[in-house]
Amino acid sequence: MSALRIGVCGNGTVGGGTIELLRSQAALLSARAGRELCLTRIGARRDRDDCAAEDVPVHRDLLEVARAQDVDVVVESIGGTTLAKEIVETALRSGKSVVTANKALIAEHGNELLALAEECGQSLLCEAAVAGGVPILKALRDGMAANSVTELSGIINGTGNFILTEMGAHQRPFDEVLAEAQALGYAEADPSFDVEGIDAAHKLSILAAMAFATPLNFSAVFCEGISGVTPADIQFADELGYRIKHLGIAKEHADCVELRVHPTLLPKDALLANVHGVLNAVRLRGHAAGETVYSGAGAGRLPTASAVVADLVDIARADGKPVHCLGVPVATLKPKPVLSMDAVCCAWYLRLQAQDRPGVMSQLASCLSAEGISIEALIQKPPKDAAATVPVVVLTNNAREDALRRAVTAIAALPAVTQTPHCIRIESLN
């Protein structure tokens, strides 16, 4: 077969890593793909010494790469959803397949872009958009092809995992660890996409669409960040046999799906509870394979580039036949309503401050009991020095979220309670 001719748009972290792998692994890639993977064009808005390309034309207008006649596949690695979208659309309409690492682009515009790819008879693949070097989309599309996947959960943002890991290991406050994450380059100057769950929600919407064969539905993902988690929460969770992780969770029911990102208490022996630092991990449950877990580097130059090049190999092997990003044609995707968070059921962790006097615990239990919620475990610390209030932590049984919220409102109104309860969901992942 003739060489697969590749144009890379963007020569930053991901684009530069892709160029490096295409060059350093050229012989191996040719053997595995069955044809040469040849870099023919680079689109770069600024020069970078680490991917100088004396032998390849470099274009300041990235759309020139998307239109070039000596390019079969365009790698979009500039990020954002404006110019990136234009590059992808231009490439597809010019008869080229596209590989992207852009989770925001796919999560927010993927339905129309995937439909355009099929209309043009091209592939649009995005392995690098979720969990970096962890081949989770390939596992869903190929390795789990015989399975009905009913549930997935994952640590899919390394910044948040680093922050919670450091807070737990050293009892440090959120703001202090966030500043360290920014200094180390793990978090952006504006860290809201990472710590508020938006980045994870982008990735979860892609995972859920592939797992459940439904259209992408990023706008319906519930997002809750980790800025409200304190070292005290992590310590109490540890005493009760749990760790706190920022999870993306998707579940398929008979007539709906759950899509949610939030801090979660996990039993210490759960596999995801033992994924630390900047690592990512995704757990799948298939009806035939059972539970499988995939873990590794969720970001970084070469791990992410590894995923980009894996998509290029898939396209090279397909030899002109489209590869369906979500595993099936867009027309076969079946929309499903997203379960309201009010109807989501899980166990709960509640932390509050209350006056140290008789009867308070029975009042708290009555507020929960009135909503059909029972207490599974309780911690009440003795008062320090002459403090008038004490921290109280309660673990509940499974409860609908709307019932729990009503109970929390009642608890907060008790005269002896001096702090609105802080609530974190609990998942057993059984």
C-alpha positions as CSV (number, residue, x, y, z in Angstrom):
1,M,0.0,0.0,0.0
2,S,1.1,3.6,-0.5
3,A,2.2,5.7,2.4
4,L,-0.3,7.3,4.7
5,R,0.5,11.0,4.4
6,I,0.0,13.0,7.6
7,G,-0.3,16.7,8.3
8,V,0.0,17.8,11.9
9,C,-1.8,21.1,12.9
10,G,-0.2,22.4,16.1
11,N,3.4,21.7,17.2
12,G,3.0,22.2,20.9
13,T,2.9,19.4,23.5
14,V,0.7,16.9,21.7
15,G,1.6,17.9,18.1
16,G,5.3,18.0,18.9
17,G,5.1,14.6,20.6
18,T,3.3,13.2,17.6
19,I,5.9,14.5,15.3
20,E,8.6,12.9,17.5
21,L,7.0,9.5,17.5
22,L,6.3,9.5,13.8
23,R,10.0,10.1,13.3
24,S,11.6,8.0,16.0
25,Q,9.3,5.0,15.6
26,A,9.0,5.1,11.8
27,A,10.2,1.5,11.1
28,L,8.1,0.0,13.9
29,L,5.0,1.9,12.8
30,S,5.4,0.9,9.1
31,A,5.6,-2.8,10.2
32,R,2.6,-2.6,12.4
33,A,0.4,-0.5,10.1
34,G,1.4,-2.4,7.0
35,R,2.4,0.9,5.2
36,E,4.6,3.9,5.9
37,L,3.3,6.7,8.0
38,C,4.8,9.8,6.4
39,L,4.8,13.3,7.8
40,T,4.2,15.7,4.9
41,R,3.0,19.0,6.4
42,I,3.1,20.8,9.7
43,G,0.8,23.7,10.7
44,A,2.5,25.9,13.4
45,R,1.5,29.3,14.5
46,R,4.9,29.7,16.2
47,D,8.4,28.1,15.9
48,R,9.5,25.5,18.3
49,D,13.0,24.1,18.4
50,D,12.0,20.7,19.7
51,C,10.2,19.8,16.5
52,A,12.1,21.6,13.8
53,A,11.2,20.3,10.4
54,E,13.8,21.2,7.8
55,D,12.4,18.4,5.5
56,V,8.7,19.2,5.9
57,P,6.9,22.4,4.9
58,V,5.6,24.4,7.8
59,H,2.5,26.6,7.4
60,R,1.4,29.5,9.5
61,D,-2.1,29.2,8.1
62,L,-3.2,25.9,9.6
63,L,-6.1,25.6,7.1
64,E,-3.5,25.1,4.3
65,V,-2.6,21.8,5.9
66,A,-6.3,20.8,6.0
67,R,-6.6,21.5,2.3
68,A,-3.2,20.2,1.1
69,Q,-3.4,17.6,-1.6
70,D,-0.4,15.6,-0.2
71,V,-2.2,15.0,3.1
72,D,-4.4,12.0,3.8
73,V,-4.9,12.5,7.5
74,V,-4.9,15.7,9.6
75,V,-3.9,15.6,13.2
76,E,-5.6,18.5,15.1
77,S,-3.7,19.4,18.2
78,I,-4.3,23.1,18.7
79,G,-7.1,22.8,21.2
80,G,-10.1,25.1,21.6
81,T,-13.4,24.8,19.7
82,T,-13.3,27.6,17.1
83,L,-10.3,27.3,14.7
84,A,-10.0,23.6,15.7
85,K,-13.5,23.0,14.5
86,E,-12.9,24.8,11.2
87,I,-9.7,22.7,10.7
88,V,-11.6,19.5,11.2
89,E,-14.5,20.5,9.0
90,T,-12.2,21.7,6.2
91,A,-10.1,18.5,6.4
92,L,-13.2,16.2,6.2
93,R,-14.7,18.1,3.4
94,S,-11.4,18.0,1.6
95,G,-11.5,14.2,1.7
96,K,-9.1,13.7,4.6
97,S,-9.6,11.7,7.9
98,V,-8.9,13.5,11.2
99,V,-7.3,12.5,14.5
100,T,-7.7,14.8,17.4
101,A,-6.8,15.0,21.1
102,N,-9.4,17.7,21.6
103,K,-12.0,16.5,24.2
104,A,-13.9,19.8,24.3
105,L,-14.3,19.8,20.6
106,I,-15.6,16.2,20.5
107,A,-17.8,16.6,23.6
108,E,-19.4,19.8,22.5
109,H,-19.5,19.4,18.7
110,G,-18.9,15.7,18.2
111,N,-22.3,14.7,17.0
112,E,-22.2,17.0,14.0
113,L,-18.6,16.4,13.3
114,L,-19.0,12.6,13.4
115,A,-22.0,12.9,11.1
116,L,-19.9,15.0,8.7
117,A,-17.1,12.5,8.7
118,E,-19.5,9.7,7.7
119,E,-21.1,11.9,5.0
120,C,-17.6,12.6,3.6
121,G,-16.6,8.9,3.9
122,Q,-13.8,9.7,6.3
123,S,-12.7,8.7,9.9
124,L,-12.7,11.1,12.9
125,L,-10.9,9.4,15.8
126,C,-10.1,10.8,19.3
127,E,-8.3,8.2,21.4
128,A,-6.1,10.9,22.9
129,A,-9.0,13.0,24.0
130,V,-9.7,10.7,27.0
131,A,-7.1,9.5,29.6
132,G,-4.0,10.4,27.5
133,G,-1.9,7.3,27.0
134,V,-4.5,4.9,28.4
135,P,-6.2,3.2,25.4
136,I,-9.6,3.3,26.9
137,L,-11.6,4.2,23.8
138,K,-9.9,1.4,21.8
139,A,-10.8,-1.0,24.7
140,L,-14.4,0.0,24.5
141,R,-14.7,0.0,20.7
142,D,-12.7,-3.2,20.1
143,G,-11.7,-5.1,23.2
144,M,-15.3,-4.9,24.7
145,A,-17.1,-5.3,21.4
146,A,-18.9,-8.4,22.5
147,N,-20.1,-6.8,25.7
148,S,-23.1,-4.8,26.8
149,V,-21.3,-2.2,28.9
150,T,-23.7,-1.1,31.7
151,E,-21.5,1.0,33.9
152,L,-18.2,2.9,33.8
153,S,-16.4,5.0,36.4
154,G,-13.1,6.7,36.3
155,I,-10.5,9.1,37.6
156,I,-10.2,11.0,34.3
157,N,-8.5,14.2,35.4
158,G,-5.0,14.0,36.7
159,T,-4.9,17.5,38.2
160,G,-7.8,16.7,40.5
161,N,-6.3,13.4,41.5
162,F,-3.0,15.0,42.3
163,I,-4.6,17.6,44.5
164,L,-6.7,15.0,46.5
165,T,-3.7,12.7,46.8
166,E,-1.5,15.4,48.2
167,M,-4.3,16.7,50.5
168,G,-4.7,13.2,51.9
169,A,-1.0,12.3,52.2
170,H,0.1,15.5,54.0
171,Q,-3.1,17.0,55.4
172,R,-2.7,20.1,53.3
173,P,-5.5,22.5,52.3
174,F,-6.9,22.6,48.8
175,D,-5.7,26.1,48.0
176,E,-2.1,25.3,49.0
177,V,-2.0,22.1,46.9
178,L,-3.6,23.8,43.9
179,A,-0.9,26.4,43.9
180,E,1.7,23.6,43.9
181,A,-0.1,21.9,41.0
182,Q,0.0,25.2,39.1
183,A,3.7,25.6,39.8
184,L,4.4,22.0,38.6
185,G,2.4,22.6,35.4
186,Y,-0.3,20.2,36.3
187,A,-3.0,22.9,36.6
188,E,-3.6,26.0,34.4
189,A,-3.5,29.5,35.7
190,D,-7.3,29.3,35.5
191,P,-7.8,25.8,37.0
192,S,-11.6,25.7,36.9
193,F,-11.9,23.2,34.0
194,D,-9.9,20.7,36.1
195,V,-11.0,21.3,39.7
196,E,-14.7,22.0,38.9
197,G,-15.1,18.8,36.8
198,I,-15.6,20.3,33.3
199,D,-12.6,18.5,31.8
200,A,-13.8,15.2,33.3
201,A,-17.3,15.9,32.1
202,H,-16.1,16.3,28.5
203,K,-14.3,13.0,28.8
204,L,-17.2,11.2,30.5
205,S,-19.6,12.3,27.7
206,I,-17.3,10.6,25.1
207,L,-16.9,7.4,27.2
208,A,-20.7,7.2,27.8
209,A,-21.5,7.7,24.1
210,M,-19.2,4.9,23.1
211,A,-20.2,2.6,26.0
212,F,-23.9,2.9,25.6
213,A,-24.1,3.7,21.8
214,T,-25.9,7.0,22.5
215,P,-25.2,10.5,21.0
216,L,-22.8,12.7,22.9
217,N,-24.6,14.6,25.6
218,F,-22.0,16.8,27.4
219,S,-24.6,19.5,28.4
220,A,-26.5,16.9,30.5
221,V,-23.5,15.8,32.6
222,F,-23.8,16.8,36.3
223,C,-20.6,18.5,37.5
224,E,-19.4,19.1,41.0
225,G,-15.8,20.1,41.8
226,I,-13.4,19.3,44.6
227,S,-12.8,22.8,46.0
228,G,-15.1,22.1,48.9
229,V,-13.2,19.0,50.0
230,T,-11.2,19.6,53.2
231,P,-8.3,17.8,54.9
232,A,-10.8,17.0,57.6
233,D,-13.1,15.2,55.1
234,I,-10.2,13.2,53.9
235,Q,-9.2,12.3,57.5
236,F,-12.7,11.3,58.5
237,A,-13.1,9.2,55.3
238,D,-9.9,7.4,56.2
239,E,-11.1,6.6,59.7
240,L,-14.3,5.1,58.2
241,G,-12.4,3.0,55.7
242,Y,-12.7,5.3,52.6
243,R,-10.7,7.5,50.3
244,I,-12.0,10.5,48.4
245,K,-11.6,10.6,44.6
246,H,-13.0,12.9,41.9
247,L,-14.9,10.4,39.8
248,G,-16.8,10.4,36.5
249,I,-19.6,7.9,36.7
250,A,-21.9,6.7,33.9
251,K,-24.6,4.0,34.3
252,E,-27.1,2.6,31.8
253,H,-30.6,1.7,33.0
254,A,-33.5,0.3,31.0
255,D,-34.9,3.6,30.0
256,C,-32.2,6.2,30.9
257,V,-28.5,6.8,31.7
258,E,-26.7,8.5,34.6
259,L,-23.9,11.0,33.8
260,R,-22.2,12.6,36.8
261,V,-18.8,14.0,37.9
262,H,-18.3,14.7,41.6
263,P,-16.1,13.9,44.7
264,T,-16.8,10.4,45.8
265,L,-16.0,8.2,48.9
266,L,-14.6,4.9,47.8
267,P,-13.8,1.9,50.0
268,K,-10.0,1.7,50.5
269,D,-9.8,-1.7,48.8
270,A,-11.5,-0.5,45.6
271,L,-9.0,-0.4,42.7
272,L,-9.8,3.2,41.8
273,A,-9.2,4.2,45.4
274,N,-5.6,3.2,45.0
275,V,-4.8,5.3,41.9
276,H,-2.8,8.2,43.1
277,G,-1.0,11.3,41.9
278,V,-1.6,12.4,38.3
279,L,-2.5,8.9,37.0
280,N,-5.9,8.2,35.4
281,A,-7.9,5.0,35.6
282,V,-11.2,3.9,34.1
283,R,-13.3,0.9,35.3
284,L,-15.7,-0.8,32.9
285,R,-18.4,-3.4,33.6
286,G,-19.4,-5.6,30.7
287,H,-22.0,-8.4,30.9
288,A,-19.5,-10.9,29.5
289,A,-16.0,-9.7,30.6
290,G,-17.2,-8.5,34.0
291,E,-15.1,-5.7,35.6
292,T,-11.9,-4.5,33.9
293,V,-9.7,-1.6,34.9
294,Y,-7.4,0.5,32.7
295,S,-4.8,2.8,34.3
296,G,-1.9,4.9,33.2
297,A,-0.6,8.4,32.4
298,G,-3.6,10.6,31.6
299,A,-1.6,13.5,30.1
300,G,1.9,14.5,28.9
301,R,3.7,14.9,25.6
302,L,4.5,11.3,24.7
303,P,1.6,9.4,26.4
304,T,-0.9,11.6,24.6
305,A,1.0,11.4,21.4
306,S,1.0,7.6,21.7
307,A,-2.8,7.7,21.6
308,V,-2.7,10.0,18.6
309,V,-0.4,7.7,16.7
310,A,-2.5,4.6,17.6
311,D,-5.4,6.3,15.8
312,L,-3.2,6.9,12.8
313,V,-2.3,3.2,12.7
314,D,-6.0,2.3,12.8
315,I,-6.6,4.6,9.8
316,A,-3.6,3.2,7.9
317,R,-4.8,-0.4,8.4
318,A,-8.3,0.5,7.3
319,D,-6.9,1.5,3.9
320,G,-9.5,4.1,3.0
321,K,-12.5,2.5,4.8
322,P,-14.0,4.7,7.5
323,V,-13.4,3.7,11.2
324,H,-16.4,4.6,13.3
325,C,-15.2,6.6,16.3
326,L,-18.0,5.4,18.6
327,G,-17.9,1.8,17.3
328,V,-21.1,2.1,15.3
329,P,-22.5,4.4,12.6
330,V,-24.0,7.7,13.9
331,A,-27.4,6.8,12.5
332,T,-27.6,3.8,14.9
333,L,-26.9,5.8,18.0
334,K,-30.0,5.8,20.2
335,P,-30.7,8.9,22.4
336,K,-31.6,8.1,26.0
337,P,-32.8,10.6,28.6
338,V,-30.4,11.4,31.5
339,L,-31.6,10.5,34.9
340,S,-32.3,13.6,37.1
341,M,-29.9,13.9,39.9
342,D,-32.9,14.1,42.3
343,A,-33.5,10.5,41.4
344,V,-29.9,9.2,41.7
345,C,-29.5,6.8,44.6
346,C,-26.3,6.3,46.6
347,A,-25.0,6.3,50.2
348,W,-23.9,9.6,51.7
349,Y,-21.2,11.2,53.9
350,L,-22.4,14.2,56.0
351,R,-20.1,16.4,58.0
352,L,-21.4,19.2,60.3
353,Q,-20.7,21.1,63.4
354,A,-23.1,20.8,66.3
355,Q,-23.4,21.9,69.9
356,D,-22.1,19.3,72.4
357,R,-25.3,18.6,74.3
358,P,-27.7,15.7,74.9
359,G,-30.4,15.0,72.3
360,V,-28.6,16.4,69.3
361,M,-27.8,13.0,67.7
362,S,-31.4,11.8,68.1
363,Q,-32.7,15.0,66.4
364,L,-30.3,14.4,63.6
365,A,-31.4,10.8,63.3
366,S,-35.0,11.9,63.3
367,C,-34.4,14.3,60.3
368,L,-32.9,11.5,58.3
369,S,-35.5,8.9,59.4
370,A,-38.3,11.2,58.3
371,E,-37.0,10.8,54.7
372,G,-36.5,7.0,55.1
373,I,-32.8,7.3,55.5
374,S,-30.9,5.3,58.1
375,I,-27.5,5.9,59.7
376,E,-24.8,3.3,58.9
377,A,-21.9,4.9,60.8
378,L,-21.3,7.9,63.0
379,I,-18.2,9.8,64.3
380,Q,-18.6,12.5,67.0
381,K,-15.3,13.9,68.2
382,P,-14.9,15.2,71.8
383,P,-14.8,19.0,72.2
384,K,-11.4,20.6,72.1
385,D,-10.5,22.8,75.0
386,A,-13.6,24.9,75.8
387,A,-15.2,24.7,72.3
388,A,-18.9,24.8,72.3
389,T,-19.3,22.7,69.2
390,V,-18.0,19.4,67.9
391,P,-17.6,17.9,64.4
392,V,-20.1,15.2,63.6
393,V,-19.8,12.8,60.6
394,V,-22.6,10.5,59.5
395,L,-22.6,7.8,56.8
396,T,-26.1,7.0,55.6
397,N,-27.5,4.0,53.7
398,N,-28.6,4.4,50.0
399,A,-31.0,7.3,49.5
400,R,-32.4,9.3,46.7
401,E,-30.7,12.6,46.3
402,D,-33.9,14.6,46.7
403,A,-34.7,12.9,50.0
404,L,-31.2,13.5,51.3
405,R,-31.4,17.2,50.4
406,R,-34.7,17.5,52.3
407,A,-33.1,15.8,55.3
408,V,-30.1,18.1,55.1
409,T,-32.3,21.2,55.0
410,A,-34.1,20.0,58.1
411,I,-30.8,19.2,59.9
412,A,-29.4,22.6,59.0
413,A,-32.4,24.2,60.7
414,L,-31.9,22.5,64.0
415,P,-30.9,25.0,66.7
416,A,-28.0,22.9,67.8
417,V,-26.4,22.6,64.3
418,T,-24.1,25.5,63.6
419,Q,-22.9,24.6,60.2
420,T,-24.8,23.4,57.1
421,P,-23.8,19.8,56.5
422,H,-21.2,19.2,53.8
423,C,-22.3,16.2,51.7
424,I,-20.2,13.8,49.6
425,R,-21.6,10.8,47.7
426,I,-20.4,7.3,48.4
427,E,-20.0,4.6,45.8
428,S,-19.1,0.9,46.6
429,L,-18.4,0.0,42.9
430,N,-19.6,-3.5,43.5
